[in-house]
Amino acid sequence: MRNAFWAALSMLLAACAVGPEYKAPAPPPHAQDPLVSTPSEVTSTEPLPDDWWRLYQDATLDSLVAEAFAANTDLKVAEANLGGARAILLAAQSARLPATAVSAGVEYGRSPVTDEILELTGRRPVTLWVYDALFDVSYEVDLFGHVKRSIESAQAGTEFARAQRDALRVTVAAETARSYGQLCALDEQLAVAHHSLEVVTHESEITAKRREAGGGSEYDVVRSQTLVEEVRAGIPPLEGQRRAAQFQIAALLGRTPSDLPGGLEDCERPPQLKDLLPAGDGVSLLKRRPDIRAADRRLAAAVAQIGVTTAELYPRITMGGFFGSVSSEFSELGTARGMAWGVGPSIAWTFPNQSGPRARVMQAQASAAAALSEFDSVVLTALKETAQALSTYASETRHRAALLSAQAKARRAYELAQFQFDAGAASHLDVLSSEERLVSADSAVALSDAAIVQDQVAVFKALGGGWRGEQTRAGAEPTRE
């Protein structure tokens, strides 16, 4: 019977909590429709694996992402912020329990209370030593939900910090893969550039020999030499970009530029997907993106804050008491003669001037309205980024297909020119010109390879993958959808 009484009382007090109850907002119209710009020739509706970088089947990339998750300094900041949010939640939850304090002290002098007691008993006030040892306890009776809403706000704040941490993990995974893909693409472009330099240098040498033999003009020689210098001039920028990509990877891994990770020299071309890119659908996108979850938790915290400020309009009742000993003689501490105790309620109420609390309620309501609009904005941005990334990827895929066709034709032309040269029907210069066009086609394909991997990483980032896989394998706490 007693347990039932306390359960009923708890339910009654909880039902008295003022302020609105949080309900997850509905996404904007058509937000859960199938994703647009998902061409079947390059994407599938299969669910996106959280560790999407493993789809490239590149051991170096896998190790880089794992190290970035473990050592990235921005992620360490996010983890520290999450720890701070959890501490705030623990502090808010502590208000459910009685507040207790133990104090002991000694004072010499005269106090108004002691003087009044002496006067009531017919004695004159005196200066004396006062010893005390007290145990104080107080408990807020949460009639209007001030404590309850404060805990809800702190809980939402903790989940918001966790979502921010997860969103940063998405960014770290994407940036690591992007930088690695860029590095590999630059290696491919450098190989093509060096081959191109060999071709035009050989062509320039043939042109110079023809001029010496009286079979050409000085204009032909100067033009070929100009082409050599132009091709040579394009190599240093690529080398500089390659070094910059290495330094970017080092920073993502929490390393200094002089402490580059191993394995970066072995990449000769960008990693490629072996299967279609799994894009999933709109519903899974909204559940997966951590920034959408962060916006939802920010809104939940704002709604709870309305309840916190509304509760300030009503009285706050606290039950308090103390027990201990107070005496002017140290030897009487702990005895019946020095015993002191008391118990009773206290009420604090901002009344009748409630302009300040009501203004804070209005401010909390405005913050909640802003958080709701921000939630819609985050959802729309997520859908926009995904549609843009998928569209760009599909376009570049078609572009690359056309370049591969042109590359195949240029290679066939080079083979025919070589065959004709061997048969005596074409000059060596004709062969070099064909090879130069082939190198140009190879360069275009290399640029497209670089764009493809960047576009793929942009799609994966827009889809919001990368924040759960490593945590689950490491045995970390599960995260609520």
C-alpha positions in Angstrom: 0.0 0.0 0.0 2.8 2.4 0.9 4.6 1.7 -2.4 1.4 2.4 -4.3 0.9 5.7 -2.5 4.4 6.9 -3.4 4.0 5.8 -7.0 0.7 7.6 -7.3 2.3 10.7 -5.7 5.2 10.6 -8.2 2.8 10.3 -11.1 0.7 13.2 -9.8 3.8 15.5 -9.4 5.0 14.5 -12.9 1.6 15.3 -14.4 1.8 18.8 -12.9 4.9 19.7 -15.0 4.2 22.9 -16.9 5.3 23.6 -20.4 4.8 21.7 -23.6 5.7 18.0 -24.1 8.2 17.5 -26.8 7.0 15.7 -30.0 9.4 15.1 -32.9 8.6 17.5 -35.7 7.3 16.2 -39.0 9.8 16.6 -41.9 9.0 19.1 -44.6 6.6 17.9 -47.4 8.1 15.2 -49.7 11.2 15.0 -47.6 10.8 11.2 -47.3 10.2 10.7 -51.0 12.6 8.5 -53.0 15.9 10.2 -53.7 16.2 12.1 -57.0 19.2 12.0 -59.2 20.0 8.3 -58.6 20.9 6.9 -62.0 20.7 3.1 -61.9 23.9 2.7 -64.0 26.0 4.0 -61.1 23.9 3.8 -57.9 21.6 1.3 -56.2 19.0 1.5 -53.5 20.9 -0.9 -51.3 21.4 0.6 -47.7 24.6 2.5 -47.2 27.1 0.6 -45.0 28.4 2.9 -42.3 32.0 2.0 -43.0 31.5 3.0 -46.7 35.3 3.5 -47.3 35.7 -0.3 -47.2 33.8 -0.5 -50.4 37.0 0.6 -52.2 38.8 -2.5 -50.8 41.9 -0.4 -50.2 43.9 -1.4 -47.1 45.8 1.8 -46.9 42.6 3.9 -46.9 41.1 1.6 -44.2 44.1 2.2 -42.0 44.1 5.9 -42.6 40.4 6.3 -41.6 40.9 4.1 -38.5 43.9 6.2 -37.4 42.0 9.5 -38.1 39.1 8.3 -35.8 41.5 7.5 -33.1 43.8 10.5 -33.3 42.0 13.5 -35.0 42.3 16.5 -32.7 38.9 17.9 -33.7 37.3 14.6 -32.7 39.0 14.8 -29.3 37.5 18.3 -28.8 34.1 16.9 -29.7 34.6 14.0 -27.2 35.5 16.5 -24.5 32.5 18.6 -25.2 30.3 15.5 -25.0 31.9 14.7 -21.6 31.0 18.3 -20.4 27.4 17.8 -21.6 27.2 14.6 -19.6 28.4 16.3 -16.5 25.7 19.0 -16.9 23.1 16.2 -17.2 24.5 14.5 -14.0 24.2 17.9 -12.2 20.6 18.3 -13.3 19.7 14.7 -12.3 21.1 15.3 -8.8 18.2 17.7 -8.2 16.0 14.6 -7.9 17.8 13.7 -4.7 17.9 15.6 -1.4 20.8 18.1 -1.1 22.9 17.5 2.0 25.6 19.3 3.7 27.7 18.8 6.9 29.2 21.8 8.7 31.2 22.3 11.8 32.7 25.5 13.2 33.5 27.7 16.1 32.9 31.5 16.6 33.8 34.0 19.2 31.6 37.0 19.7 28.0 38.0 20.2 25.1 37.1 17.9 21.6 38.6 17.9 20.0 35.2 18.3 22.0 34.4 21.4 21.5 37.8 22.9 17.7 37.5 22.4 17.6 34.2 24.1 19.6 35.5 27.1 17.3 38.5 27.4 14.2 36.3 27.3 15.6 34.3 30.2 16.5 37.4 32.2 20.2 37.4 31.6 22.5 40.0 30.1 24.1 39.5 26.7 27.7 38.3 26.9 30.5 37.6 24.6 31.3 33.9 24.3 32.5 31.0 22.2 29.9 29.1 20.1 30.6 25.6 18.8 28.4 23.9 16.2 28.3 20.7 14.2 25.2 20.4 12.0 23.8 18.2 9.2 21.6 20.1 6.8 19.2 18.5 4.2 16.8 20.1 1.7 14.6 18.7 -1.0 12.8 20.6 -3.7 9.2 19.4 -4.2 9.0 19.5 -8.0 5.3 20.5 -8.1 5.5 22.4 -11.4 8.3 20.4 -13.2 11.2 22.8 -12.8 13.5 19.9 -12.0 11.9 17.5 -14.6 12.2 20.0 -17.4 15.7 20.9 -16.5 16.7 17.2 -16.7 14.9 17.0 -20.1 16.9 20.0 -21.4 20.2 18.6 -20.1 19.4 15.2 -21.6 18.7 16.8 -25.0 21.9 18.8 -24.7 23.9 15.7 -24.1 22.3 14.0 -27.2 23.0 17.2 -29.2 26.7 17.0 -28.3 26.8 13.4 -29.2 25.2 14.2 -32.6 27.7 16.9 -33.2 30.5 14.4 -32.4 29.0 12.0 -34.9 28.7 14.7 -37.6 32.3 15.4 -37.1 33.2 11.8 -37.6 31.3 11.9 -40.9 33.4 14.8 -41.9 36.7 13.3 -40.8 36.0 10.0 -42.7 35.0 11.9 -45.8 38.0 14.3 -45.7 40.4 11.5 -45.1 39.1 9.6 -48.1 39.0 12.7 -50.2 42.6 13.7 -49.4 43.8 10.1 -50.1 41.9 10.0 -53.4 43.3 13.4 -54.3 46.8 12.1 -53.5 46.4 9.0 -55.7 44.8 11.0 -58.5 47.8 13.4 -58.5 50.1 10.4 -58.7 48.3 9.3 -61.8 48.3 12.8 -63.3 52.1 13.1 -62.6 52.7 9.8 -64.4 50.8 11.1 -67.4 52.6 14.5 -67.3 56.1 12.8 -67.2 55.1 10.6 -70.1 53.8 13.6 -72.0 57.1 15.4 -71.4 59.0 12.4 -72.8 56.9 12.4 -75.9 57.2 16.2 -76.7 60.9 16.1 -75.8 61.5 13.3 -78.3 59.4 15.2 -80.9 61.4 18.4 -80.3 64.6 16.5 -80.8 63.4 15.0 -84.1 62.3 18.5 -85.3 65.7 19.9 -84.4 67.5 17.2 -86.4 65.2 17.7 -89.4 66.1 21.5 -89.2 69.8 20.6 -89.2 69.3 18.4 -92.2 67.6 21.2 -94.0 64.1 19.6 -93.9 62.3 22.1 -91.6 62.1 25.7 -90.4 63.3 27.5 -87.3 59.6 28.2 -86.5 59.0 24.4 -86.2 61.9 24.0 -83.8 60.9 27.0 -81.6 57.3 25.8 -81.6 58.3 22.3 -80.4 60.6 23.7 -77.8 57.8 25.9 -76.5 55.6 22.9 -76.2 58.3 21.1 -74.2 58.6 24.0 -71.7 54.8 24.2 -71.4 54.5 20.5 -70.5 57.5 20.8 -68.1 55.9 23.8 -66.4 52.8 21.8 -65.6 54.7 19.3 -63.4 55.8 21.4 -60.4 52.2 22.5 -59.5 51.1 18.9 -59.5 54.0 18.0 -57.2 53.1 20.9 -54.9 49.5 19.8 -54.8 50.6 16.2 -54.0 52.7 17.4 -51.1 49.8 19.5 -49.9 47.5 16.5 -49.9 50.1 14.5 -47.9 50.2 17.3 -45.3 46.4 17.4 -45.2 46.3 13.7 -44.4 48.9 14.1 -41.7 46.8 16.8 -40.0 43.6 14.7 -40.2 45.6 11.9 -38.4 46.9 14.3 -35.7 50.4 14.2 -37.1 52.9 16.9 -38.0 53.9 17.5 -41.7 57.3 15.8 -40.9 55.5 12.6 -39.6 53.7 11.4 -42.7 52.1 8.0 -42.4 53.5 5.1 -44.4 51.9 3.6 -47.6 51.2 6.9 -49.3 53.9 6.4 -51.9 52.3 3.1 -53.2 49.2 4.7 -54.6 49.3 5.1 -58.4 45.7 5.9 -59.2 42.5 6.8 -57.2 40.7 4.0 -55.5 37.7 2.7 -57.4 34.4 1.2 -56.3 34.0 -2.4 -57.4 30.1 -2.3 -57.4 27.4 0.3 -57.7 27.3 3.0 -55.1 24.7 2.1 -52.5 22.6 5.3 -51.9 19.6 3.9 -49.9 16.4 6.0 -49.8 15.1 9.2 -48.4 13.8 7.7 -45.2 17.1 6.2 -44.2 18.9 9.4 -45.1 16.9 11.4 -42.6 17.6 8.8 -39.9 21.3 8.5 -40.7 22.4 12.2 -40.9 23.8 13.3 -37.6 23.2 17.0 -38.3 19.4 16.2 -38.6 19.6 14.4 -35.2 21.5 17.4 -33.8 18.8 19.8 -35.0 16.1 17.6 -33.5 17.9 17.5 -30.1 18.4 21.2 -30.2 14.7 21.6 -30.7 14.0 19.2 -27.8 16.2 21.2 -25.5 14.5 24.5 -26.5 11.1 23.0 -25.9 12.2 21.7 -22.4 13.5 25.2 -21.6 10.0 26.6 -22.1 9.0 24.3 -19.2 11.9 25.4 -17.1 11.1 29.1 -17.5 7.3 28.6 -17.1 7.9 26.8 -13.8 9.6 30.0 -12.6 6.2 31.7 -12.6 5.0 29.4 -9.8 6.2 28.9 -6.2 9.3 26.7 -5.6 8.7 24.7 -2.4 11.6 23.2 -0.6 11.5 20.9 2.4 14.4 21.5 4.7 15.8 20.4 8.0 18.9 20.2 10.2 20.2 18.1 13.0 23.2 18.5 15.2 24.6 20.2 18.2 25.2 23.9 19.1 26.7 25.0 22.4 28.9 27.5 24.1 30.8 24.7 25.7 32.8 22.4 23.6 32.2 19.5 26.0 28.5 19.7 25.4 28.7 19.0 21.7 27.0 15.7 20.9 25.1 15.7 24.2 21.4 16.1 24.8 22.0 19.6 26.3 23.6 20.8 23.0 21.2 19.1 20.6 19.7 21.2 17.9 17.3 20.3 15.2 14.6 21.7 13.0 12.4 20.8 10.0 10.0 22.8 7.8 9.1 24.0 4.3 10.2 27.1 2.6 8.6 28.8 -0.4 10.3 31.1 -2.9 8.0 32.9 -5.4 8.7 35.8 -7.7 5.4 37.6 -7.1 3.6 39.9 -7.9 6.1 41.4 -10.3 6.5 38.6 -12.8 7.7 40.6 -15.8 11.2 39.1 -15.7 10.0 35.4 -15.6 7.3 36.0 -18.3 9.9 37.7 -20.5 12.1 34.6 -20.2 9.2 32.4 -21.1 8.7 34.5 -24.3 12.4 34.2 -25.1 12.3 30.4 -24.7 9.3 30.2 -26.9 11.0 32.3 -29.6 14.1 30.1 -29.3 12.0 27.0 -29.8 10.3 28.5 -32.9 13.8 29.3 -34.3 15.0 25.8 -33.5 11.9 24.3 -35.4 12.7 26.4 -38.5 16.3 25.5 -38.2 15.3 21.8 -38.2 13.4 22.2 -41.4 16.4 24.1 -42.9 18.8 21.3 -41.9 16.5 18.6 -43.5 16.2 20.7 -46.7 20.0 21.2 -46.8 20.6 17.5 -46.4 18.3 16.7 -49.3 19.8 19.4 -51.4 23.3 18.2 -50.8 22.5 14.6 -51.5 20.7 15.5 -54.8 23.5 17.8 -55.9 26.2 15.2 -55.1 24.3 12.4 -56.9 23.7 14.6 -59.9 27.3 15.7 -60.1 28.5 12.1 -59.7 26.2 10.9 -62.5 27.3 13.6 -64.9 30.9 13.0 -64.3 30.4 9.3 -64.8 28.9 10.0 -68.2 31.8 12.4 -68.9 34.3 9.8 -68.0 32.6 7.2 -70.3 33.0 9.6 -73.2 36.6 10.2 -72.4 37.3 6.5 -72.1 35.8 6.1 -75.6 38.0 8.9 -76.9 41.0 7.3 -75.2 40.4 4.0 -76.8 40.2 5.6 -80.3 43.4 7.6 -79.6 45.2 4.4 -78.6 43.9 2.7 -81.8 45.1 5.6 -83.9 48.5 5.4 -82.2 48.7 1.6 -82.9 47.8 2.2 -86.6 50.4 5.0 -86.9 53.0 2.6 -85.4 52.0 -0.1 -87.9 52.3 2.3 -90.8 55.6 3.5 -89.6 56.9 -0.1 -89.4 55.6 -0.6 -93.0 57.4 2.6 -94.2 54.1 4.4 -94.9 54.4 7.0 -92.1 57.1 9.1 -90.5 58.4 8.9 -86.9 57.0 12.3 -86.4 53.5 11.0 -87.3 53.9 8.3 -84.7 54.9 10.9 -82.1 52.0 13.1 -82.9 49.6 10.1 -82.5 51.3 9.3 -79.2 50.9 12.9 -78.1 47.1 12.8 -78.7 47.0 9.5 -76.8 48.8 11.1 -73.9 46.4 14.0 -74.0 43.5 11.5 -73.8 45.2 9.8 -70.9 45.5 13.1 -69.1 41.8 13.9 -69.6 40.9 10.4 -68.2 43.3 11.0 -65.2 41.5 14.3 -64.4 38.2 12.6 -64.7 39.4 9.8 -62.4 40.2 12.5 -59.8 36.8 14.1 -60.2 35.0 10.7 -59.9 36.5 9.8 -56.5 35.9 13.3 -55.2 32.3 13.1 -56.3 31.9 9.7 -54.8 33.2 10.9 -51.4 30.8 13.9 -51.6 27.9 11.5 -52.1 29.0 9.3 -49.1 29.4 12.5 -47.0 26.0 13.8 -48.1 24.4 10.4 -47.2 25.8 10.8 -43.7 27.8 7.6 -43.4 30.8 7.0 -41.1 29.7 7.7 -37.6 28.7 4.4 -36.2 30.9 1.6 -37.6 34.1 2.1 -35.7 32.3 2.9 -32.4 30.3 -0.3 -32.6 33.4 -2.4 -33.3 35.2 -0.7 -30.4 32.4 -1.6 -28.0 31.3 2.0 -27.4 27.8 3.0 -26.3 25.0 2.4 -28.9 23.5 5.5 -30.4 19.8 5.9 -30.6 18.3 6.3 -34.1 
